[in-house]
Amino acid sequence: RGIGRRVMVVTVHPPALFGIVEEGVYRSQAPVEENLPFLAGLKLRTVIFLSPEVLIRGVVDWMHESNIQMYNLGLQFWKPDPTWTPLCDDLVKTSLEMVLDVRNHPVLLCCASGV
């Protein structure tokens, strides 16, 4: 019976610095395409990107195809001002409101550094 059978092993890779904050709330470094099978298993509803950069195009396309709401709050609150800091009050307030709204769960918070 089992002789000659081939077993396919699928390896999934979580994003760097991935962690579970609590049920339905995750954190990580910005995901890359090799992380997509792992993220698919989380059945995410929302991704909140906190860095003022743009995610990799393939990741963004996958989120759209998977009906995942993606918010680039880092870019939204970025200001071309020498006094601007990446962690401003508005970014913290908005991201906390989004995380506390269970309609956004499961949610992944991520940034370029993952910390």
CORLINCOR-V394017 format. One record per residue. N is the residue number from 1. SS is DSSP state (hx for helix, st for strand, lp for the rest). PSI is psi in whole degrees, -180 to 180 (* if undefined). Layout:
BEGIN
n=<N N>
ss=<SS SS>
psi=<PSI PSI>
END
This chain:
BEGIN
n=<1 2 3 4 5 6 7 8 9 10 11 12 13 14 15 16 17 18 19 20 21 22 23 24 25 26 27 28 29 30 31 32 33 34 35 36 37 38 39 40 41 42 43 44 45 46 47 48 49 50 51 52 53 54 55 56 57 58 59 60 61 62 63 64 65 66 67 68 69 70 71 72 73 74 75 76 77 78 79 80 81 82 83 84 85 86 87 88 89 90 91 92 93 94 95 96 97 98 99 100 101 102 103 104 105 106 107 108 109 110 111 112 113 114 115>
ss=<lp lp lp lp lp lp lp lp lp lp lp lp lp lp lp lp lp lp st st st st lp lp st st st st st lp lp lp hx hx hx hx hx hx hx hx hx hx lp lp lp st st st st lp lp lp lp lp lp lp hx hx hx hx hx hx hx hx hx lp lp lp st st st st hx hx hx hx lp lp lp lp lp lp lp lp lp lp lp lp hx hx hx hx hx hx hx hx hx hx hx hx lp hx hx hx lp lp st st st st st lp lp lp lp>
psi=<-60 -12 133 -7 142 134 127 125 125 123 129 144 114 157 155 143 27 141 156 120 -50 176 123 2 121 160 153 175 165 129 154 173 -33 -14 -11 -41 -39 -47 -35 -36 -20 -15 50 145 -32 142 129 116 122 -8 152 33 178 137 160 136 -43 -34 -44 -44 -43 -41 -44 -46 -30 8 39 127 126 125 120 79 -33 -43 -37 -39 2 141 135 66 131 -18 -4 140 145 -25 78 163 -42 -39 -44 -47 -50 -44 -39 -42 -41 -40 -37 -17 104 -14 -19 -6 149 140 142 123 130 160 173 -37 -24 6 *>
END
